[in-house]
């Protein structure tokens, strides 16, 4: 079964990122870019998140994430602190400055949803979400399953 799904998802991701960045700028948000917005989004849902969890939830590699967190810390959006249970583990939390930006981010996200689902029926939106959830589940299951026959 041949499918263009992977190609289409990649294209959608690229175009979406450009549009999202444009919408952020049009909304007067200059404090962060789209990828940094993904980090903030996770932290708006739950503050004080370990870097490992932040990497999993944003899909960003740890080395990429670490560099981005450094820039975000320099610009006053996040703080790092040692976890009480394990001083070697850093927890990432929001500053008041970042909390104040959530409303604008939510507005931009709403505009993106309107663009994504323009001319879709509610049933189509629900079906698409279900299909994408299934694809994600399949990929996550494969990622967790040890590969067989691979010898060093």
PyMOL commands that set and color helices and strands:
alter all, ss='L'
color gray80, all
select helices_A, chain A and resi 5-26+34-45+51-58+62-74+96-100+102-116+122-144
alter helices_A, ss='H'
color red, helices_A
select strands_A, chain A and resi 49-50+78-82+90-94
alter strands_A, ss='S'
color yellow, strands_A
deselect
rebuild
show_as cartoon
